[in-house]
């Protein structure tokens, strides 16, 4: 439903802007200026609140996290944002913009363009046009940079935009906002329904993790559900399934009446070599520590945490308590394991298969089954899953054959 609304919004704007037949370079009708460079060493003057790239959303501003920088009195006109100024992101999501509709002024950082119109144009007309251009891929032709993209002042002035008189602009803006308001109302209804569905999902997951579901939640059907979701690319749902299977397996493996963080993390730790070998390509390791920071994880004195902490506190508990939205986990098929510049942990989707293999080969699950055609791959080997249940030594044999590495384990002890 939300995807259809997105298509409808694009159709609304396409129809509106097709009415205008004249197009010109944006630079002919605007005065654009970048904001003040943030330099704590050199900046002087009084502390004043300013807009950053992150504060500018499409069509609106998020003012919940405003910072301050020093600005001199004689710089106020140069770096202030006034009523009806169009503020455009230079980087981040280049072109993202909003019209400042407040009477009070504010200041802005260098990562933003302040656009004022020389011909009394309606700034909302061009705000909607830039959004339409961004959504249809037209705007990206003006971006510079090979990695992080930018919309420089020079490039902004070259963007081809529709040109018409102010009354026509006002009429088009009124039509757009009238039709988009219907979309917004429908989207709010959809969001409410999704939130209710998510609350129900969280309740079911919580009961499943805590052993409160009366229906049969077996390891086999959780693994089968995981496989089905993986085939559809539904990675978070697949992760939900395997986390439940891990809970049940660790509980049985350590002979505990209910699951706990200790049994869960110990099970991951015992199987880390298998999870890593399956989910991270050619890496073989007995333990992994990462400089990954997350509010749910207590790092060591050097700022590192273990992979089992991440699996339990971020993945497993994030699913139960609904905090997964800020998990800082990014599924990235291009890398097996990496931390990006924003501190997010990039993991290959194969990591979920690594968790699954730890469940499948655990001896307490030897009687579980999935569909006969389901298989799992590791290095150059492919195995039917039903041939692997409870057969941990088979994985050791694969690793020995592929890497000439012998996995030696101590005797299993109850957690």
C-alpha positions in Angstrom: 0.0 0.0 0.0 2.8 2.4 0.9 4.6 1.7 -2.4 1.4 2.5 -4.3 1.1 5.8 -2.4 4.7 6.6 -3.5 3.8 5.9 -7.1 0.6 8.0 -6.8 2.6 11.0 -5.3 5.0 10.9 -8.3 2.0 10.8 -10.7 0.4 13.8 -9.0 3.6 15.9 -9.4 4.3 14.6 -12.9 0.8 15.7 -14.0 1.2 19.1 -12.2 4.5 20.0 -13.7 3.7 18.8 -17.2 1.4 21.8 -17.4 4.5 24.1 -17.5 6.1 24.1 -20.9 9.0 26.6 -20.3 12.2 25.4 -18.6 15.3 27.4 -17.5 18.5 26.9 -15.5 17.7 27.3 -11.8 20.5 29.9 -11.4 18.6 32.4 -13.5 16.0 33.0 -10.8 17.7 32.3 -7.5 20.3 33.7 -5.2 21.9 30.7 -3.5 24.5 30.8 -0.7 26.1 28.1 1.4 26.0 28.5 5.2 28.7 29.2 7.8 31.7 26.8 8.1 31.8 25.2 11.5 35.2 25.8 13.0 35.4 25.8 16.8 38.9 27.2 16.7 38.2 30.2 14.5 34.5 31.0 15.0 33.8 34.0 17.2 30.7 35.9 18.3 27.6 34.8 20.2 26.3 31.3 20.3 23.3 30.9 18.0 21.2 27.9 17.0 21.7 26.7 13.4 20.4 24.1 11.0 22.5 21.1 10.0 21.9 18.7 7.1 20.2 16.3 9.5 17.6 18.9 10.5 16.3 19.3 6.9 13.7 16.7 5.9 11.6 16.6 2.7 9.1 19.4 3.1 9.8 20.0 6.8 12.4 20.6 9.5 13.3 18.5 12.5 14.1 21.0 15.2 14.4 18.5 18.1 18.2 18.5 18.0 19.5 21.9 17.2 23.1 22.8 18.0 24.8 26.2 18.4 27.8 27.8 16.9 29.4 31.3 17.3 28.3 33.9 14.8 29.2 37.6 14.8 26.6 40.3 14.6 27.8 41.4 11.2 27.3 37.8 9.9 23.7 37.7 10.8 22.3 38.7 7.4 24.8 36.5 5.6 24.0 33.3 7.5 20.4 33.7 8.7 17.4 31.8 7.3 14.3 33.9 7.0 10.6 33.3 6.2 10.1 31.6 2.9 13.7 30.7 2.3 14.2 27.4 0.5 16.9 25.3 2.3 18.5 22.6 0.2 20.9 19.9 1.3 24.3 20.0 -0.4 25.4 16.6 0.7 23.9 13.6 2.6 20.8 13.3 0.4 21.6 16.0 -2.1 18.6 18.1 -3.0 16.5 17.3 0.0 14.8 20.5 0.9 12.1 22.4 2.8 10.7 25.9 3.0 11.3 27.8 6.2 7.8 28.9 7.1 8.5 30.4 10.5 8.6 34.1 11.2 11.6 33.7 13.6 15.0 33.5 11.9 17.6 30.8 12.4 21.1 30.2 11.1 22.5 27.5 8.9 25.7 25.5 8.3 27.8 25.2 5.2 26.3 21.8 4.2 23.1 23.7 3.2 22.1 26.0 0.4 19.9 29.0 1.3 17.9 29.8 -1.8 16.1 33.1 -2.2 14.1 33.9 -5.4 14.8 36.9 -7.6 11.4 36.8 -9.3 9.0 36.4 -6.4 8.5 32.7 -7.2 6.6 30.5 -4.8 9.4 28.5 -3.0 7.1 25.5 -2.4 6.7 25.2 -6.2 10.4 24.4 -6.5 10.5 22.4 -3.3 8.0 20.0 -4.8 9.8 20.0 -8.2 13.1 19.1 -6.6 11.4 16.2 -4.7 9.9 15.0 -8.0 13.3 15.3 -9.8 15.0 13.3 -7.0 12.3 10.6 -7.0 12.5 10.1 -10.8 16.3 10.1 -10.9 16.6 13.4 -12.8 18.3 15.3 -10.1 21.2 12.9 -9.7 22.6 14.0 -13.1 23.8 17.1 -11.4 25.6 15.5 -8.4 29.3 15.5 -8.1 31.7 13.1 -6.3 32.6 9.5 -6.9 31.7 8.2 -3.4 29.7 10.7 -1.3 27.5 12.7 -3.6 27.2 16.5 -3.5 25.0 19.1 -5.1 27.3 22.1 -5.3 26.3 25.7 -5.8 27.5 25.5 -9.4 25.6 22.3 -10.1 22.4 23.7 -8.4 22.4 26.7 -10.7 22.5 24.3 -13.7 19.4 22.3 -12.6 16.7 22.7 -15.3 13.4 23.8 -13.7 10.0 24.8 -14.9 9.3 28.5 -15.2 5.9 30.1 -15.0 4.2 33.1 -13.4 3.4 33.3 -9.7 -0.4 32.8 -9.9 0.1 29.6 -11.9 2.7 28.4 -9.4 0.3 29.1 -6.5 -2.4 27.2 -8.3 -0.2 24.2 -8.9 1.0 24.2 -5.3 -2.5 24.3 -4.0 -3.5 21.4 -6.3 -0.5 19.3 -5.2 -1.0 19.9 -1.5 -4.8 19.1 -1.8 -4.1 15.8 -3.5 -1.1 14.9 -1.3 -3.1 15.5 1.8 -5.3 12.7 0.8 -2.2 10.5 0.5 -1.0 11.6 3.9 -4.3 10.7 5.4 -4.3 7.2 3.8 -0.6 6.7 4.8 -1.4 7.6 8.5 -4.1 4.9 8.4 -1.7 2.4 6.9 1.0 3.4 9.5 -1.5 2.9 12.4 -2.4 -0.6 11.0 1.3 -1.5 10.6 2.0 -0.4 14.2 -0.8 -2.5 15.5 0.4 -5.5 13.4 4.0 -4.9 14.7 2.7 -4.7 18.3 1.0 -8.1 17.8 4.1 -9.5 16.2 6.2 -8.4 19.2 3.8 -9.9 21.6 3.9 -13.2 19.8 7.7 -13.1 19.6 8.0 -12.3 23.3 5.8 -15.2 24.2 7.7 -17.5 21.9 11.0 -16.5 23.4 9.7 -16.8 26.9 8.1 -20.2 26.2 4.6 -18.8 26.6 3.0 -20.0 23.4 0.9 -23.1 23.8 1.1 -24.1 20.1 3.9 -26.2 18.9 7.0 -24.0 18.2 9.6 -26.5 17.1 13.1 -25.9 15.9 12.3 -27.6 12.6 9.4 -25.3 11.7 11.3 -22.2 12.8 14.2 -23.2 10.5 11.8 -23.9 7.7 10.2 -20.5 8.2 13.6 -18.9 8.2 14.4 -20.6 4.9 11.2 -19.4 3.3 11.8 -15.8 4.4 15.4 -15.9 3.2 14.2 -17.0 -0.3 12.0 -13.9 -0.4 14.7 -11.6 0.8 12.8 -10.9 4.1 16.0 -10.9 6.2 14.6 -9.4 9.4 11.8 -12.0 9.5 14.3 -14.8 8.8 16.4 -13.5 11.7 13.3 -13.5 14.0 12.8 -17.2 13.2 16.3 -18.3 13.8 16.6 -16.3 17.0 13.5 -18.3 18.3 15.2 -21.5 17.2 18.4 -20.5 19.0 16.4 -19.8 22.2 14.8 -23.3 22.1 18.0 -25.0 21.2 20.2 -23.4 23.9 17.5 -24.1 26.5 17.5 -27.8 25.5 21.3 -28.0 25.0 22.0 -26.7 28.5 19.0 -28.6 30.0 17.4 -25.5 31.4 13.6 -25.0 32.1 13.6 -21.6 30.3 15.9 -19.5 28.1 18.3 -17.0 29.6 20.9 -14.6 28.4 23.7 -16.8 29.8 22.6 -20.0 27.9 21.9 -18.0 24.7 25.3 -16.2 24.7 27.2 -19.4 25.7 25.6 -21.3 22.9 26.7 -18.6 20.4 30.2 -18.6 21.9 30.5 -22.4 21.6 29.5 -22.3 18.0 31.2 -19.1 16.9 33.7 -20.9 14.7 30.8 -22.5 12.8 28.8 -19.3 12.5 31.8 -17.3 11.3 33.0 -19.9 8.8 29.5 -20.1 7.3 28.5 -16.5 7.5 31.8 -14.6 6.9 33.4 -16.4 4.0 37.0 -17.5 4.6 37.3 -16.4 8.2 37.9 -19.0 10.9 37.9 -17.7 14.4 37.2 -19.0 18.0 36.1 -15.5 19.1 35.5 -12.1 17.6 35.6 -8.7 19.3 34.6 -5.5 17.5 34.7 -1.7 18.4 30.9 -1.7 17.9 29.0 0.7 20.2 25.3 0.2 21.0 23.2 1.4 24.0 22.1 -2.1 24.8 25.7 -3.5 25.0 28.2 -2.9 27.7 31.6 -2.7 26.0 34.9 -3.5 27.6 37.4 -0.9 28.8 38.8 -0.5 25.3 35.4 -0.1 23.7 35.1 -3.6 22.3 32.2 -6.1 22.5 31.9 -9.7 21.4 29.8 -11.1 18.6 27.7 -13.1 21.0 26.8 -9.9 22.8 25.6 -8.4 19.5 23.6 -11.5 18.6 21.8 -11.6 22.0 21.4 -7.9 22.9 20.9 -6.3 19.5 19.4 -9.0 17.3 17.5 -11.3 19.7 16.4 -8.7 22.3 15.9 -6.1 19.6 13.3 -8.4 18.1 11.5 -9.1 21.4 11.4 -5.5 22.7 10.9 -3.8 19.3 14.1 -1.9 19.4 15.4 -3.3 16.1 14.7 -0.1 14.3 17.9 1.4 15.8 19.9 -1.8 15.8 22.8 -0.4 13.8 22.9 -3.7 11.9 23.1 -3.3 8.1 22.7 -6.3 5.8 25.3 -6.0 3.1 25.9 -8.8 0.6 29.1 -7.1 -0.6 31.0 -7.6 2.7 31.2 -10.4 5.2 31.9 -8.1 8.2 32.6 -4.4 8.4 32.0 -1.3 10.4 31.0 1.7 8.3 31.7 5.4 8.9 28.4 5.8 10.8 29.3 3.0 13.3 26.9 0.5 11.8 27.8 -3.1 11.7 27.6 -4.4 8.1 27.0 -8.2 8.0 26.4 -10.5 5.0 23.0 -12.2 4.9 25.0 -15.4 5.1 25.4 -14.7 8.8 21.8 -15.8 9.3 22.7 -19.1 7.6 25.7 -19.4 10.0 23.3 -19.1 13.0 21.0 -21.6 11.4 23.8 -24.1 10.9 24.7 -23.9 14.6 21.0 -24.8 15.4 20.8 -27.6 12.7 23.9 -29.4 13.8 23.3 -29.3 17.5 22.9 -32.8 18.9 19.6 -32.0 20.7 18.0 -31.3 17.3 18.9 -34.6 15.6 15.2 -35.5 15.2 14.1 -32.2 13.6 13.2 -31.9 9.9 12.5 -29.4 7.2 11.3 -29.9 3.6 13.3 -32.6 1.8 14.6 -30.2 -0.9 16.1 -27.6 1.5 19.8 -27.3 1.5 22.6 -25.2 2.9 26.0 -24.3 1.5 29.3 -23.8 3.1 32.5 -23.0 1.2 32.3 -25.3 -1.8 30.0 -27.8 -0.1 26.3 -28.2 -0.4 24.3 -30.3 2.0 20.6 -31.3 2.3 19.6 -29.9 5.6 17.9 -33.1 6.7 21.2 -34.9 6.3 22.8 -32.5 8.8 20.5 -32.5 11.8 22.6 -33.2 14.9 25.8 -33.9 12.9 28.3 -31.3 14.2 31.3 -33.3 13.1 30.3 -33.0 9.4 30.9 -29.3 9.6 34.3 -29.9 11.2 35.1 -32.3 8.3 34.1 -29.6 5.7 36.4 -27.0 7.4 39.3 -29.5 7.6 38.9 -30.3 3.9 38.5 -26.6 2.8 41.0 -24.9 5.0 43.2 -27.6 6.5 42.1 -26.4 9.9 41.2 -28.8 12.7 38.5 -27.7 15.1 39.1 -29.0 18.6 36.6 -28.5 21.3 36.6 -29.2 25.0 33.9 -31.2 26.7 30.5 -29.6 26.8 29.5 -28.2 30.2 26.1 -26.9 31.4 25.8 -23.1 31.3 
